[in-house]
């Protein structure tokens, strides 16, 4: 039985918008057949959405597609609310599940910039300062931020990078980094195994927007001994990756983009 609190006309309208989002461009008859709506109903919905600027019509084949207005609304939410606020529920969930530090960063030139964090509940913890920057080439956050750039883009971005050796595990050159970024793309997560700070282990994952671009990265940071002693440490990789994916979905990234992003 339909929920008395829902307006079926609104439900039908958003069903049409979601169908156009999935297929890109459709005609009135196609929408009618795919949704089992009367053509007259589809015509009224499309006409209304077009008049409001949410749907555009292709003048060459008369088919309809979603306009950029919905994208603008979504972008305004991200701009007004801010990524840290949008990310907080996911960061809090990850922190609660692990008891470890959770960080959010964006790329700032050749560095990763911390914009949000939740500290570990343990007395021995990893502490990073908001506004602090870290290298891209030897941190989990940094690798996730650049892993989905074209190879020539990574080379250009880091052409003047000195690849400072912070520890004996630090990546030494661009070729080694590119090989590791390939693994990040394959697995969907990145790792910093005492590469930037000795005795610190980090797992990162990229956050995608509606255009399948990486706009931020999420990470879990903990002392290396605690990672090694965790009997379910392998689960942490997928927990971080899946948390970042779910957050990406709230920004307009779709599950059907996974093959392209993580294939």
Backbone as CSV, one residue per row, in Angstrom:
resi,resn,N_x,N_y,N_z,CA_x,CA_y,CA_z,C_x,C_y,C_z
1,UNK,0.858,-1.198,0.000,0.000,0.000,0.000,0.889,1.242,0.000
2,UNK,0.622,2.233,-0.870,1.441,3.430,-0.939,1.434,4.187,0.391
3,UNK,2.550,4.779,0.740,2.668,5.590,1.936,1.789,6.827,1.767
4,UNK,0.915,7.074,2.750,-0.008,8.218,2.666,0.731,9.550,2.663
5,UNK,1.996,9.523,3.140,2.758,10.770,3.224,3.470,11.107,1.922
6,UNK,3.463,10.186,0.957,4.161,10.441,-0.310,3.183,10.909,-1.380
7,UNK,3.648,11.821,-2.209,2.868,12.289,-3.351,3.320,11.514,-4.574
8,UNK,2.428,10.755,-5.168,2.791,9.905,-6.295,3.301,10.711,-7.486
9,UNK,2.814,11.924,-7.648,3.284,12.753,-8.760,4.760,13.114,-8.577
10,UNK,5.156,13.351,-7.324,6.554,13.659,-7.034,7.411,12.410,-7.229
11,UNK,6.900,11.276,-6.765,7.629,10.008,-6.927,7.851,9.717,-8.404
12,UNK,6.806,9.900,-9.217,6.932,9.641,-10.652,7.947,10.591,-11.298
13,UNK,7.925,11.848,-10.869,8.853,12.835,-11.425,10.305,12.441,-11.165
14,UNK,10.601,12.042,-9.929,11.977,11.665,-9.603,12.355,10.331,-10.236
15,UNK,11.367,9.482,-10.469,11.637,8.230,-11.174,12.098,8.524,-12.604
16,UNK,11.475,9.506,-13.233,11.868,9.914,-14.585,13.275,10.499,-14.570
17,UNK,13.559,11.365,-13.600,14.893,11.962,-13.495,15.972,10.901,-13.300
18,UNK,15.686,9.914,-12.472,16.654,8.845,-12.215,16.863,7.976,-13.444
19,UNK,15.787,7.778,-14.218,15.910,7.001,-15.453,16.788,7.748,-16.463
20,UNK,16.580,9.039,-16.588,17.395,9.843,-17.496,18.852,9.867,-17.029
21,UNK,19.045,9.868,-15.721,20.404,9.838,-15.181,21.106,8.544,-15.568
22,UNK,20.350,7.452,-15.593,20.929,6.146,-15.911,21.200,5.978,-17.399
23,UNK,20.270,6.462,-18.244,20.377,6.197,-19.675,20.884,7.389,-20.488
24,UNK,20.893,8.567,-19.885,21.453,9.729,-20.563,20.459,10.508,-21.397
25,UNK,19.850,9.847,-22.378,18.945,10.550,-23.288,17.861,9.594,-23.760
26,UNK,16.598,10.009,-23.593,15.465,9.158,-23.968,14.327,9.994,-24.530
27,UNK,13.477,9.349,-25.318,12.292,9.999,-25.838,11.080,9.696,-24.964
28,UNK,9.993,10.380,-25.212,8.768,10.213,-24.430,8.290,8.763,-24.468
29,UNK,8.256,8.184,-25.659,7.776,6.798,-25.794,8.681,5.834,-25.040
30,UNK,9.981,6.032,-25.153,10.923,5.151,-24.457,10.721,5.214,-22.946
31,UNK,10.564,6.417,-22.413,10.350,6.579,-20.967,9.053,5.910,-20.553
32,UNK,8.018,6.122,-21.357,6.706,5.545,-21.070,6.775,4.022,-21.005
33,UNK,7.456,3.427,-21.963,7.541,1.967,-22.007,8.425,1.410,-20.895
34,UNK,9.508,2.081,-20.605,10.442,1.579,-19.593,9.885,1.675,-18.176
35,UNK,9.045,2.683,-17.954,8.489,2.885,-16.607,7.036,2.438,-16.499
36,UNK,6.446,2.057,-17.611,5.021,1.676,-17.645,4.130,2.829,-17.184
37,UNK,4.514,4.038,-17.604,3.701,5.229,-17.355,2.948,5.564,-18.641
38,UNK,1.756,6.171,-18.501,1.041,6.659,-19.680,1.884,7.737,-20.376
39,UNK,1.828,7.753,-21.686,2.602,8.744,-22.431,2.189,10.168,-22.058
40,UNK,0.906,10.345,-21.776,0.434,11.683,-21.407,1.040,12.124,-20.070
41,UNK,1.194,11.152,-19.151,1.806,11.457,-17.847,3.273,11.826,-18.034
42,UNK,3.976,11.045,-18.828,5.396,11.325,-19.088,5.553,12.681,-19.759
43,UNK,4.677,12.984,-20.707,4.763,14.263,-21.407,4.595,15.431,-20.439
44,UNK,3.628,15.322,-19.523,3.398,16.402,-18.559,4.607,16.561,-17.625
45,UNK,5.156,15.435,-17.186,6.323,15.490,-16.283,7.508,16.132,-17.001
46,UNK,7.795,15.656,-18.209,8.925,16.177,-18.982,8.730,17.659,-19.300
47,UNK,7.535,18.032,-19.675,7.254,19.435,-20.009,7.472,20.339,-18.810
48,UNK,7.031,19.866,-17.640,7.212,20.647,-16.417,8.692,20.778,-16.063
49,UNK,9.416,19.649,-16.118,10.849,19.665,-15.799,11.625,20.541,-16.787
50,UNK,11.231,20.495,-18.047,11.895,21.316,-19.056,11.649,22.798,-18.797
51,UNK,10.414,23.149,-18.434,10.089,24.554,-18.179,10.828,25.095,-16.957
52,UNK,11.149,24.187,-16.016,11.869,24.588,-14.805,13.388,24.526,-14.980
53,UNK,13.821,24.012,-16.118,15.251,23.980,-16.397,15.987,22.737,-15.929
54,UNK,15.231,21.698,-15.506,15.874,20.481,-15.015,16.107,19.450,-16.117
55,UNK,15.456,19.644,-17.248,15.592,18.726,-18.378,15.828,19.548,-19.634
56,UNK,16.694,19.035,-20.510,16.968,19.699,-21.783,16.555,18.779,-22.924
57,UNK,16.174,19.397,-24.059,15.762,18.612,-25.229,16.779,18.764,-26.347
58,UNK,17.169,17.635,-26.910,18.099,17.624,-28.029,17.344,18.068,-29.286
59,UNK,17.741,19.162,-29.909,16.987,19.657,-31.070,17.106,18.759,-32.301
60,UNK,18.089,17.868,-32.317,18.308,17.025,-33.493,17.469,15.751,-33.478
61,UNK,17.252,15.181,-32.287,16.440,13.950,-32.241,15.234,14.061,-31.323
62,UNK,15.036,15.256,-30.718,13.881,15.559,-29.850,13.868,14.763,-28.541
63,UNK,14.958,14.072,-28.237,15.011,13.315,-26.992,15.410,14.230,-25.832
64,UNK,15.218,13.712,-24.605,15.428,14.524,-23.411,16.554,13.957,-22.539
65,UNK,17.217,14.846,-21.838,18.256,14.454,-20.889,18.227,15.428,-19.705
66,UNK,18.812,15.017,-18.598,18.899,15.911,-17.448,19.834,17.072,-17.759
67,UNK,19.498,18.244,-17.249,20.352,19.415,-17.448,21.381,19.482,-16.319
68,UNK,22.181,20.537,-16.320,23.192,20.707,-15.277,22.614,21.301,-13.990
69,UNK,21.309,21.574,-13.995,20.731,22.235,-12.824,20.816,21.354,-11.583
70,UNK,20.575,20.046,-11.750,20.684,19.141,-10.605,22.120,19.063,-10.118
71,UNK,23.061,19.080,-11.063,24.477,19.077,-10.703,24.827,20.335,-9.911
72,UNK,24.277,21.469,-10.346,24.534,22.732,-9.653,24.004,22.687,-8.225
73,UNK,22.831,22.075,-8.056,22.260,21.957,-6.706,23.159,21.094,-5.836
74,UNK,23.596,19.955,-6.390,24.495,19.083,-5.636,25.795,19.767,-5.298
75,UNK,26.342,20.518,-6.246,27.589,21.238,-6.003,27.412,22.298,-4.914
76,UNK,26.250,22.934,-4.905,25.986,23.942,-3.880,25.900,23.315,-2.493
77,UNK,25.353,22.093,-2.432,25.301,21.399,-1.140,26.713,21.156,-0.628
78,UNK,27.571,20.652,-1.529,28.959,20.391,-1.133,29.665,21.679,-0.743
79,UNK,29.405,22.756,-1.497,30.067,24.031,-1.220,29.588,24.638,0.084
80,UNK,28.262,24.619,0.305,27.705,25.261,1.486,27.892,24.426,2.747
81,UNK,27.734,23.130,2.605,27.878,22.253,3.759,29.344,21.982,4.039
82,UNK,30.114,21.806,2.965,31.537,21.554,3.100,31.838,20.070,3.180
83,UNK,32.947,19.682,2.565,33.326,18.277,2.569,33.493,17.710,3.974
84,UNK,34.139,18.428,4.896,34.290,17.845,6.233,32.954,17.492,6.889
85,UNK,31.967,18.365,6.728,30.659,18.091,7.317,29.986,16.912,6.628
86,UNK,30.125,16.844,5.305,29.532,15.736,4.569,30.221,14.416,4.903
87,UNK,31.525,14.486,5.122,32.301,13.271,5.386,32.173,12.786,6.830
88,UNK,31.806,13.680,7.739,31.861,13.333,9.158,31.108,12.046,9.527
89,UNK,29.875,11.831,9.072,29.187,10.584,9.464,29.953,9.335,9.073
90,UNK,30.613,9.375,7.924,31.383,8.219,7.451,32.680,8.080,8.234
91,UNK,33.306,9.208,8.521,34.528,9.179,9.327,34.237,8.682,10.739
92,UNK,33.134,9.137,11.296,32.751,8.726,12.647,32.460,7.225,12.694
93,UNK,31.791,6.733,11.666,31.470,5.299,11.588,32.752,4.468,11.527
94,UNK,33.709,4.918,10.710,34.981,4.207,10.573,35.777,4.272,11.870
95,UNK,35.756,5.427,12.513,36.451,5.594,13.793,35.851,4.701,14.861
96,UNK,34.530,4.653,14.904,33.842,3.841,15.911,34.099,2.352,15.691
97,UNK,34.171,1.948,14.429,34.369,0.527,14.106,35.784,0.055,14.424
98,UNK,36.755,0.986,14.374,38.159,0.588,14.528,38.821,1.131,15.786
99,UNK,38.322,2.248,16.292,38.961,2.907,17.433,40.223,3.650,17.052
100,UNK,40.482,3.761,15.734,41.703,4.400,15.265,41.442,5.779,14.660
101,UNK,42.530,6.506,14.389,42.432,7.844,13.818,41.946,7.780,12.370
102,UNK,41.055,8.689,12.026,40.520,8.775,10.667,40.786,10.190,10.159
103,UNK,41.312,10.294,8.934,41.676,11.596,8.370,41.039,11.817,7.002
104,UNK,40.807,13.079,6.691,40.283,13.488,5.383,41.232,14.526,4.819
105,UNK,41.613,14.361,3.546,42.550,15.292,2.935,42.178,15.574,1.492
106,UNK,42.625,16.717,0.996,42.479,17.082,-0.410,43.870,17.379,-0.956
107,UNK,43.970,17.378,-2.276,45.273,17.699,-2.869,45.460,19.202,-2.931
108,UNK,46.624,19.662,-2.513,47.004,21.072,-2.569,48.341,21.142,-3.295
109,UNK,48.277,21.241,-4.626,49.499,21.218,-5.409,50.147,19.845,-5.348
110,UNK,51.392,19.808,-4.886,52.124,18.546,-4.778,52.057,17.971,-3.374
111,UNK,51.122,18.443,-2.575,50.964,17.962,-1.206,49.525,17.515,-0.959
112,UNK,49.340,16.736,0.098,48.003,16.413,0.590,47.760,17.292,1.810
113,UNK,46.596,17.904,1.877,46.258,18.849,2.940,45.176,18.270,3.832
114,UNK,45.462,18.150,5.127,44.475,17.646,6.075,43.370,18.681,6.276
115,UNK,42.109,18.267,6.089,41.000,19.195,6.287,40.039,18.730,7.385
116,UNK,40.171,17.478,7.821,39.323,16.987,8.911,39.964,15.749,9.521
117,UNK,39.681,15.510,10.799,40.237,14.333,11.467,39.384,13.942,12.659
118,UNK,39.444,12.679,12.995,38.874,12.167,14.244,39.986,11.359,14.900
119,UNK,40.353,11.715,16.113,41.483,11.071,16.763,41.106,9.701,17.324
120,UNK,42.115,8.882,17.504,41.929,7.552,18.083,41.490,7.669,19.534
121,UNK,40.745,6.677,19.985,40.333,6.638,21.395,41.407,5.993,22.265
122,UNK,42.435,5.443,21.643,43.511,4.784,22.383,44.493,5.809,22.941
123,UNK,45.154,5.459,24.017,46.130,6.385,24.614,47.359,6.545,23.715
124,UNK,47.713,5.470,22.975,48.799,5.562,21.992,48.141,5.820,20.647
125,UNK,48.319,7.003,20.119,47.563,7.389,18.928,48.425,8.150,17.935
126,UNK,47.898,8.268,16.721,48.539,9.054,15.665,47.849,10.401,15.614
127,UNK,48.604,11.474,15.782,48.019,12.815,15.810,48.572,13.662,14.663
128,UNK,47.677,14.166,13.818,48.058,15.064,12.734,47.242,16.344,12.885
129,UNK,47.812,17.470,12.485,47.160,18.760,12.655,46.382,19.170,11.414
130,UNK,45.202,19.741,11.611,44.429,20.268,10.494,45.230,21.386,9.840
131,UNK,45.204,21.423,8.520,45.985,22.419,7.796,47.399,21.972,7.501
132,UNK,47.811,20.859,8.089,49.148,20.320,7.834,49.195,19.685,6.449
133,UNK,50.310,19.808,5.769,50.477,19.164,4.467,51.511,18.049,4.559
134,UNK,51.330,17.030,3.726,52.222,15.877,3.690,52.503,15.524,2.235
135,UNK,53.569,14.798,1.957,53.894,14.450,0.565,52.839,13.541,-0.060
136,UNK,52.730,13.613,-1.367,51.807,12.750,-2.096,52.399,11.367,-2.341
137,UNK,53.710,11.301,-2.547,54.324,10.070,-3.056,54.558,8.988,-2.012
138,UNK,54.488,9.329,-0.721,54.819,8.329,0.303,53.793,8.259,1.429
139,UNK,52.575,8.688,1.151,51.503,8.616,2.146,50.281,7.961,1.529
140,UNK,49.481,7.312,2.352,48.277,6.650,1.852,47.302,7.670,1.274
141,UNK,47.147,8.791,1.959,46.257,9.835,1.454,46.745,10.355,0.111
142,UNK,48.037,10.639,0.037,48.602,11.185,-1.193,48.469,10.251,-2.370
143,UNK,48.758,8.977,-2.161,48.657,7.998,-3.251,47.230,7.880,-3.760
144,UNK,46.264,7.899,-2.833,44.865,7.817,-3.254,44.445,9.059,-4.026
145,UNK,45.011,10.207,-3.681,44.649,11.456,-4.346,45.148,11.514,-5.792
146,UNK,46.248,10.816,-6.100,46.817,10.927,-7.449,46.756,9.636,-8.252
147,UNK,46.294,8.545,-7.649,46.319,7.246,-8.332,45.498,7.226,-9.614
148,UNK,44.450,8.031,-9.694,43.565,7.979,-10.850,43.825,9.096,-11.856
149,UNK,44.943,9.798,-11.667,45.391,10.743,-12.678,46.069,9.963,-13.805
150,UNK,46.079,10.488,-15.029,46.833,9.836,-16.107,48.319,9.790,-15.728
151,UNK,49.022,8.791,-16.233,50.437,8.652,-15.886,51.232,9.910,-16.212
152,UNK,50.968,10.507,-17.378,51.709,11.719,-17.723,51.345,12.871,-16.800
153,UNK,50.126,12.835,-16.262,49.719,13.859,-15.301,50.478,13.745,-13.999
154,UNK,50.701,12.506,-13.555,51.478,12.278,-12.328,52.924,12.708,-12.545
155,UNK,53.481,12.341,-13.696,54.870,12.726,-13.999,55.027,14.244,-14.010
156,UNK,54.069,14.924,-14.628,54.133,16.383,-14.703,53.978,17.005,-13.319
157,UNK,53.037,16.478,-12.544,52.782,17.013,-11.206,54.012,16.914,-10.317
158,UNK,54.723,15.785,-10.427,55.848,15.525,-9.520,57.212,15.668,-10.200
159,UNK,57.249,16.390,-11.301,58.502,16.482,-12.062,59.633,17.124,-11.249
160,UNK,59.283,17.985,-10.292,60.312,18.634,-9.476,60.389,18.063,-8.059
161,UNK,59.680,16.955,-7.825,59.668,16.350,-6.486,61.035,15.742,-6.172
162,UNK,61.515,15.944,-4.946,62.842,15.460,-4.569,62.827,14.035,-4.015
163,UNK,61.657,13.492,-3.721,61.525,12.146,-3.161,62.438,11.969,-1.933
164,UNK,62.203,12.829,-0.981,62.956,12.782,0.283,62.725,11.435,0.963
165,UNK,63.781,10.831,1.482,63.700,9.536,2.151,63.436,9.734,3.642
166,UNK,62.162,9.667,4.025,61.796,9.867,5.426,62.142,8.649,6.272
167,UNK,62.015,7.461,5.661,62.357,6.200,6.340,62.989,5.269,5.309
168,UNK,63.396,4.105,5.752,63.974,3.135,4.815,62.915,2.572,3.859
169,UNK,61.631,2.770,4.175,60.538,2.270,3.321,60.029,3.302,2.315
170,UNK,60.519,4.524,2.371,60.011,5.586,1.510,60.287,5.292,0.034
171,UNK,59.271,5.529,-0.806,59.430,5.368,-2.254,60.529,6.304,-2.744
172,UNK,61.405,5.767,-3.602,62.610,6.507,-3.986,62.519,7.227,-5.329
173,UNK,61.590,6.821,-6.195,61.569,7.423,-7.533,60.182,7.310,-8.155
174,UNK,59.985,8.020,-9.251,58.686,8.109,-9.907,58.251,6.767,-10.495
175,UNK,59.169,5.965,-11.002,58.798,4.689,-11.605,58.228,3.734,-10.563
176,UNK,58.844,3.706,-9.385,58.331,2.869,-8.293,56.953,3.355,-7.871
177,UNK,56.797,4.665,-7.802,55.503,5.243,-7.428,54.424,4.864,-8.438
178,UNK,54.729,4.963,-9.717,53.737,4.647,-10.751,53.295,3.193,-10.678
179,UNK,54.223,2.304,-10.373,53.857,0.892,-10.220,52.921,0.710,-9.033
180,UNK,53.180,1.448,-7.957,52.316,1.328,-6.787,50.943,1.936,-7.037
181,UNK,50.905,3.026,-7.779,49.618,3.657,-8.095,48.752,2.725,-8.939
182,UNK,49.383,1.925,-9.765,48.643,0.932,-10.553,47.948,-0.058,-9.625
183,UNK,48.624,-0.450,-8.553,48.030,-1.348,-7.569,46.891,-0.669,-6.822
184,UNK,47.044,0.619,-6.548,45.974,1.363,-5.878,44.720,1.350,-6.734
185,UNK,44.885,1.552,-8.024,43.735,1.526,-8.937,43.105,0.143,-8.966
186,UNK,43.914,-0.881,-8.919,43.393,-2.255,-8.976,42.651,-2.622,-7.704
187,UNK,43.203,-2.248,-6.552,42.644,-2.659,-5.267,41.587,-1.696,-4.728
188,UNK,41.711,-0.422,-5.100,40.765,0.566,-4.579,41.196,1.183,-3.271
189,UNK,42.385,0.844,-2.790,42.904,1.457,-1.561,44.423,1.588,-1.662
190,UNK,44.990,2.429,-0.814,46.432,2.665,-0.806,46.982,2.370,0.578
191,UNK,48.300,2.171,0.644,48.944,1.816,1.903,50.201,2.651,2.104
192,UNK,50.421,3.075,3.329,51.673,3.704,3.755,52.197,2.855,4.902
193,UNK,53.147,1.977,4.569,53.728,1.071,5.553,55.036,1.668,6.076
194,UNK,54.905,2.573,7.035,56.061,3.262,7.625,56.898,3.982,6.565
195,UNK,56.243,4.532,5.550,56.968,5.229,4.486,57.224,6.693,4.822
196,UNK,56.280,7.300,5.519,56.414,8.723,5.852,56.888,8.913,7.294
197,UNK,56.296,8.146,8.195,56.661,8.228,9.615,56.909,6.815,10.125
198,UNK,58.049,6.597,10.724,58.382,5.275,11.235,57.393,4.857,12.321
199,UNK,57.013,3.591,12.280,56.084,2.979,13.243,54.621,3.376,13.034
200,UNK,54.332,4.028,11.922,52.946,4.414,11.618,52.494,3.712,10.342
201,UNK,51.309,3.106,10.404,50.725,2.381,9.265,49.418,3.066,8.879
202,UNK,49.254,3.356,7.608,48.047,4.043,7.140,47.426,3.317,5.937
203,UNK,46.114,3.351,5.893,45.356,2.812,4.760,44.477,3.941,4.229
204,UNK,44.562,4.207,2.940,43.781,5.296,2.355,42.891,4.823,1.231
205,UNK,41.924,5.658,0.860,41.047,5.348,-0.271,40.545,6.653,-0.881
206,UNK,40.381,6.677,-2.200,39.929,7.896,-2.871,38.437,8.144,-2.713
207,UNK,38.073,9.414,-2.774,36.671,9.826,-2.752,36.375,10.482,-4.097
208,UNK,35.359,9.966,-4.785,35.016,10.420,-6.127,33.773,11.316,-6.111
209,UNK,33.711,12.231,-7.085,32.514,13.052,-7.239,31.655,12.512,-8.369
210,UNK,30.640,13.260,-8.738,29.678,12.818,-9.748,30.318,12.614,-11.116
211,UNK,31.442,13.280,-11.365,32.136,13.148,-12.648,33.235,12.098,-12.616
212,UNK,33.281,11.314,-11.537,34.268,10.241,-11.387,35.681,10.783,-11.188
213,UNK,35.768,12.032,-10.684,37.061,12.632,-10.365,37.347,12.468,-8.877
214,UNK,38.606,12.238,-8.533,38.985,12.150,-7.128,39.062,13.563,-6.562
215,UNK,38.250,13.844,-5.540,38.233,15.185,-4.960,38.805,15.209,-3.544
216,UNK,38.993,14.026,-2.956,39.530,13.948,-1.606,39.952,12.504,-1.347
217,UNK,40.513,12.278,-0.182,40.883,10.924,0.216,40.653,10.756,1.708
218,UNK,40.345,9.533,2.074,40.067,9.169,3.470,41.162,8.201,3.918
219,UNK,41.557,8.286,5.186,42.571,7.333,5.644,42.337,6.906,7.084
220,UNK,42.853,5.737,7.386,42.892,5.191,8.736,44.370,5.140,9.123
221,UNK,44.724,5.712,10.267,46.124,5.758,10.697,46.258,5.159,12.092
222,UNK,47.251,4.292,12.258,47.434,3.618,13.544,48.884,3.207,13.722
223,UNK,49.302,2.963,14.956,50.657,2.467,15.188,50.857,1.133,14.486
224,UNK,52.039,0.912,13.925,52.321,-0.312,13.178,52.138,-1.561,14.041
225,UNK,52.537,-1.499,15.306,52.419,-2.692,16.149,50.964,-3.083,16.349
226,UNK,50.068,-2.079,16.390,48.652,-2.389,16.602,48.034,-2.983,15.338
227,UNK,48.506,-2.527,14.191,48.044,-3.136,12.944,48.513,-4.587,12.877
228,UNK,49.783,-4.824,13.181,50.335,-6.183,13.107,49.650,-7.140,14.078
229,UNK,49.231,-6.627,15.226,48.624,-7.472,16.248,47.129,-7.681,16.053
230,UNK,46.536,-6.943,15.128,45.097,-7.041,14.893,44.795,-8.314,14.096
231,UNK,44.060,-9.285,14.664,43.781,-10.542,13.948,42.905,-10.339,12.710
232,UNK,42.230,-9.190,12.631,41.367,-8.909,11.475,41.919,-7.746,10.653
233,UNK,43.246,-7.626,10.648,43.858,-6.484,9.969,43.542,-6.443,8.471
234,UNK,43.384,-7.610,7.842,43.071,-7.624,6.407,41.727,-6.970,6.129
235,UNK,40.811,-7.051,7.085,39.485,-6.450,6.904,39.556,-4.925,6.867
236,UNK,40.592,-4.357,7.469,40.700,-2.899,7.539,40.821,-2.271,6.149
237,UNK,41.520,-2.953,5.243,41.676,-2.418,3.884,40.318,-2.201,3.232
238,UNK,39.465,-3.208,3.327,38.163,-3.151,2.664,37.192,-2.246,3.413
239,UNK,37.377,-2.136,4.709,36.541,-1.237,5.496,36.784,0.213,5.084
240,UNK,38.051,0.576,4.935,38.394,1.934,4.503,37.906,2.173,3.074
241,UNK,38.190,1.227,2.184,37.775,1.375,0.786,36.266,1.517,0.661
242,UNK,35.515,0.651,1.339,34.062,0.662,1.205,33.444,1.899,1.845
243,UNK,34.061,2.394,2.922,33.576,3.636,3.539,33.737,4.794,2.562
244,UNK,34.895,4.865,1.903,35.129,5.930,0.921,34.172,5.816,-0.260
245,UNK,33.879,4.587,-0.676,32.951,4.389,-1.790,31.544,4.860,-1.432
246,UNK,31.111,4.519,-0.220,29.761,4.918,0.188,29.660,6.433,0.294
247,UNK,30.715,7.069,0.789,30.721,8.528,0.846,30.682,9.099,-0.574
248,UNK,31.454,8.493,-1.482,31.461,8.945,-2.876,30.054,8.904,-3.478
249,UNK,29.302,7.876,-3.140,27.938,7.740,-3.667,27.053,8.909,-3.238
250,UNK,27.272,9.433,-2.034,26.469,10.577,-1.580,26.832,11.851,-2.335
251,UNK,27.988,11.854,-3.014,28.421,13.015,-3.791,28.028,12.886,-5.261
252,UNK,27.290,11.818,-5.585,26.813,11.645,-6.949,27.539,10.582,-7.737
253,UNK,28.582,9.999,-7.129,29.295,8.895,-7.795,28.404,7.666,-7.766
254,UNK,28.375,6.906,-8.857,27.478,5.763,-8.951,28.234,4.447,-8.920
255,UNK,27.551,3.420,-8.444,28.148,2.086,-8.394,28.601,1.612,-9.770
256,UNK,27.888,2.031,-10.818,28.262,1.541,-12.147,29.527,2.198,-12.676
257,UNK,30.113,3.119,-11.884,31.400,3.704,-12.247,32.555,2.883,-11.690
258,UNK,32.253,1.889,-10.863,33.300,1.141,-10.178,34.259,0.459,-11.138
259,UNK,33.715,-0.131,-12.203,34.580,-0.853,-13.123,35.611,0.072,-13.745
260,UNK,35.173,1.268,-14.074,36.103,2.224,-14.674,37.113,2.701,-13.638
261,UNK,36.622,2.929,-12.412,37.492,3.491,-11.388,38.401,2.460,-10.768
262,UNK,37.876,1.255,-10.554,38.633,0.271,-9.792,39.000,-0.962,-10.593
263,UNK,38.711,-0.962,-11.903,38.928,-2.166,-12.677,40.399,-2.555,-12.812
